[in-house]
């Protein structure tokens, strides 16, 4: 089996990637552009990738390809319909980030509520040293305890965020689907969550119905001064509408681990805004990436490959 890993820098270098037990060749590239994909993958039986695009036209030119092993949960970089038509198996990995993402969200909640980014920035400019008393009060500080958290998405990540939030004394509301005619038990109508929540955190999948779920209209319905957190998918949010909500002061702050385009352009409106807004926190899509989570991830990727080859050999 010829195995080609097309974007190995999607895995931190200090995390060892296990190798298959069956006979194989292994070629690894740190990055692969769309122009390089076909040449690098043309002799591969198995491709490992995180974000390299495999559309129909690309797949048509890879007749030897049998398996695409994705080092992530999302499969939107692969045309799944075309892959199935061509007999190419696609395997992703789920469940590896069920601890690290909720912990990251909780960290962002505390950072926003206590204005930690603002205080940190000040120390880069020696502002405390120049203070005439032992402290100063330039940024708002509000309690996490007693706050209402609105969770959009009640899968394993949203549920775990809710559990952790309950543990620190937050009230948790799980949002029903937007425009739903019936509200399921254990859920609260979407617009009611926007009105009540001090913090809204997004954990729903990206679909045609959830793209730009948070837009000018839905932002206007959020409680004034509320916070927005997104560790799901960037396109869940209309980025320009978010910038406007922050600039007008309708939102008290936001924390994002994902963007519409990744990596973002240097002149992205949110990237520029974050340079001047201490209430806007951006992390580079690393909520999933604790050492234990990545170790679990690469183990599951290799398990997917081993199981696929075993099944292939049994045919």
Secondary structure, 3 states (H helix, E strand, C coil): CEEEECCHHHCCCCCCCCCCCCCCEEEECCCCCHHHHHHHHCCCCEEEECCCCECHHHHHCCCCCCEEEECCCCCCCECHHHHHHCCCEEECCCCCCCCHHHHHHHHHHHHHHCCHHHHHHHHHCCCCCCCCCCCCCCCCCCCCCCCEEEEECCCHHHHHHHHHHHHCCCEEEEECCCCCCCCCCCCECHHHHHHHCCEEEECCCCCCCCCCCECHHHHHHCCCCEEEEECCCHHHECHHHHHHHHHCCCEEEEEECCCCCCCCCCCCHHHHHHCCCCCEEECCCCCCCCHHHHHHHHHHHHHHHHHHHHHHHHC
